[in-house]
Amino acid sequence: MTRLLLLRLAQTVPLLFLISLLVFLIAKLVPGDPIANALAGQLSTEAIEQIRHVYGLDKPAAVQYLLWVKNLFSGDWGMSLTMRTPVADVLGGAFANTVILTVAAVLLCLIPGVIIGVVCGLWQGTRRDRLVMLVVQLAHNVPIFWLAVFFIWLFAVKLHWFPVSGMYDMRGDRGITDLLHHLFLPALSTALISMLILARQVRNSVIGIMQADYIRTYRALGYSTPRLLWRHLGRNLLAPIISITGLQIGYLLSGVIFIEKIFAWPGIGTQLYNAAAGQDYPTIQTGVMLIAACFLAVNLISDVLQDWLDPRHEGAR
């Protein structure tokens, strides 16, 4: 198991390095100097040059990159050019809010997706199965922001069931009920497409498992479907569910960035949008690296769990 973990880490670290290099180069390719672009007209030329020196922008590009990576891993993320506060303070609370939204979206993707997929797999070929799969196929390519706008129109404007924006009601008690009330629509908007994809994949896995020779043998011996589900289906579905969920985390994280702006959710996506509008490159670079690191970490955990569940690697545990 340790060897497999080290192998996965050895594959992840170079990828994280390439992402950091790409993020740094994109910022360098933007016309003009990022400090001058963001602060032109607000500070004197001497003050701007002093800030450039603090950020190391007067040094060669290779030295700038190494200093940026060093500061990134040491937690010294610099100052936000637009908010005049440390980037760690700007992104810290926002990142926690994004984690809340992402966890809720993952739960809304995972639990209903698995249930729908298992039920449709057992209903294979029936009218209900065809109807659900038709909905899955039609909704598969719907842009996530269209879903968000539709849900706002239906559940907030027409039915008045949920609020349109924010994490809490300004006049509320800021309790868990208030949070969940504001969380449902953005989480559902983020999770729905991934939930349908997961349902379809789980359905296909269920069909394959139920048609396996050993399952047919158990059925011939008189084993009931609930007993087969409890003893065999859940264990065999665990690996594909972990795999699909790990792949969908990246989609969920990218979707969260759009959803946060639509619902005014105070997360890292909203901060990145505001930073991009203000050309706040220290905030942009650090925020993108945080999202990339989370995506790679989730996929690393997913790969390790799949390796651990794979019986071919049992001797390596």
N, C-alpha and C positions, 0 to 999 in steps of 0.2 A: 504493500500500500504506500509506504514511504517513497519507494522508487517511482511509482506511478505519479505521485504528487510532485516530486522533484522534476520529473519529465514534463509534466504540464506547466510547471512554473518556468522551466527553461524555454518553453514555447511562448509563454505569455510575456515575459520580460522584453524580448526583442520587439514584439508587436507594440508594447507600450512605448518603447523607445521610438519606433517609427511614427507613432501617432504624435508624440511630443515634438518630433522634428517637423512633421507636417504642420502642426498648429503654429510652431514658431515661424516657419517659412511663409505661411499664409499672411501672418501679421507683418512680416518684413516686405512682402510683395505689394502691400497697400501703398499707393502713391503718397509721398510725403512722410514726414516724421510723426509717429503716433502721438507723442507728447505735444508737439507744435500744433498738430491738427486739433487735438482736444482742448488745448488751453490758449490757442491764439486769440488775442483780443482781451483775455482775462488777466494775464500776467505779463510782466515785462520780459524782454528778450533775455536779460540776465537771469531772471528767475526760472525761465524755461530751460536755459542751458544748465542751470544748477540741478534741476529735476532730471534732465537727461543724464547728467553725470551720476546722480544717485541710482538711476535705473541701469547704468552701464551702457547707455545708447551711444556714447562717444567712443566705445571700444569696437574692435573688429567683430564681425557677425559670429564667428566661431566662439569667441570669448563670451559674447552676449548669451549665446545658447547655453554654454556650460554654466554660467552664472545663474541663468533662469532655472535650469534643471536643479542646480544645487539649492537655490532658494525654495523651489517648489517642494522638494523632499524634506527640507528643514522646517517648513511651515511659514517661512517668511515670504508671503505672497504679494508684498508691496502694498501700495495705497491705491484706492479707487480714484481715478482722475475726475470723475463727475461728482462723487459723494464726499470726497476728501476724508475718507475713513479707511482703515485697513481692509483689504480685500477679504481677509479671513472673517471680519465682522460682517461684511456685506453678504458673503456667501454662506456663512455658518448657519444662521437661522433659516435662510432660504433653502439650503440643502436639506435641513431637517423637515421642512414643509413638503419638499419634493419627495422625500422618502415616505412620508405619510400617504401622499397621493399615490405613489407607485405601489406601495404595499397593498393599499385598498384596491387598486386596479388589478394587481396580480391575484388577489383573492377572488375578485369578481370574474376574472378570467378562468381561474383554475377550478373553483368549486362547481359553478354551473356548467362549464365546458366539459368537465369529466362526466358529470351526471347526464347531460344531454347526449354525449358521445356513447356512453355505455347503454343508455336506453335505446337510442337509435340503432346501435349495433345489434341489440337483442330483437329489435323490431324490423330487422333487415327485410326489404322488399314490400313492406306494408305501406298503406297510404300515408300513415303518420310519418313514417321514415322518409318517404319521398317528399312530403310537404316540408319537413324540417330541413332536409338537404337542399331543397329549392331556395328556401330563405337564406341558408348559409351561402349558396352560390351567388345569389343576387346581392347580398350584403357584403360579400368578400372584398369587392373593389370600391366600396363607397369611401370617399375621403373622410378622414377622421374629423376634420373641422366641420364638414357638412352634418355629421352626426351631432356634434356639439351644438350647432345652431338649431338643428331640428329639436333636440331635447330641450333647449332653452325655450323655444317657441311653444312646445307641447306642455312640458311639465311646469315651467315657470310662468310663462305669459298666459296660456290658456287655462291650465288647471290650478295654478298657484299652489302647487304642492311643495316646490323647492325654491330656494333663493337663487338668484342669477349669478352672484359674484361674491368673492371673499371667502374667508375661513370661518368668520364668526359674525353674528349680528352685533352691530355697534351698541345696541341697547340690551343685548343678552348677557347671560352670566358667563359666557366663554367656557362652558362646560362641554363634556363629551357628547351630549345630545345635540348641542348647537353645532359642534364640529362635524358630527356625522350627517346632520341635516344639510350642511354646506358641501360636504365631501361627496355625497352620492352621485350627483350629476356629472361632475368632472371625472370621477372614477369610472362611472359607467361609460361615458363617452370615450375614455381612453381604452377601456378593456373590451368593448363589445366585439370589435373585429377579431382581436386575438382569441377571444372566447369561442367565436364561431370556427376559427381555424383549428383550435385545439379540439373542439367537438368533432369536427370531421376526421381529424387524425386519430382520435381515440375510437371513433366508430369503426374506422378501417382496421385498427388493431384488434378490437373486440371481434369483428367478423373473422379475421384471420385466426385468432385464438380459438373461437368457438368451432371452427371448421377443422382444427387440428385433430390428428388421429387419436391422441390420448384422450381428448375431450369426448370424442365420439365413443371411445371405449367406456369411459365413465358413464356416459348416458345410457349405453347399452346395458350396463350393470345396474341401472336404476337410480343413479345419482340425480337428485333434483337440481334445477337451474340455480336456485339460491345457494345451495351447498357448493356447486361448482364455482359460482361467483365468489363466494367467501374464501374457498380454499385455493383456487388456481388463478382466477381472472385478475384479482387485485395485484397479486405478486408479479404476474407477467406484464401487467400494464404499467407498473411503476417506472421501468426504464424508459419507455417511449414518452410517458408524461413528463418525466424530468427533462428529457431531451428537448421536447417541444416547448416546454415552459422556459427553459434556458434560452432557446432561440427567440422566443417572443419577448423576453425582457428587453432586448435592444429596441424592438418595435414600440414597446410600452414607454421606454424612456424617451424615445424621439417624439412619441405622441404626447407625452406629458408636457413637453416644452411648448407645443402649440396650444394645448388645452389650458395651461396655466394663464396664458395671455387672454384667451377667450373668456375664461371665468374669473379673471383677476385674482387668481390664486397666487399668494406671495411666495412663490418657490424660485428655484434656480432658473427655470425657463423665463420667468418674468424679469429676473435680474439680468439675464443674458440679452434679452430683447432691449431693455433699457440701456445696457452697456453698449450694445451695437449702435443704438441711435445716438449715443454720446461719444462714440469712438473710444470707449474705455477699454483699451487693450489688455491691461493687467487683469481686469475682471473677466473679460472674454476668454483669455487664454486659460486662466485657472479654472473657470467654470466648465469649459470644454474638456479639460483634462480630468476633472472630477467625474463627469458623466462617462468619459471613456474608461476610466479606472473602474468605475462601478460595473459597467457592462462587461469588461474583461474579468472582473472578480466573479460575477455571477456565472459567466460561461465556464470559468475555471472550476467553480464548485460543481456545476452541472456535469462537466466532463469527469471529474473525480468520482462523483456519485455513480455515474454510469459505469465507469471502470470497476468500481467496488461491487456493483450489482452484477457485472458480467461474470458468469461462472468460469469462463476461460482464464480469468485472472485470480482465481481463488487461491492459487498457490503463492501469489505475490503479496497477499495481504499480511 
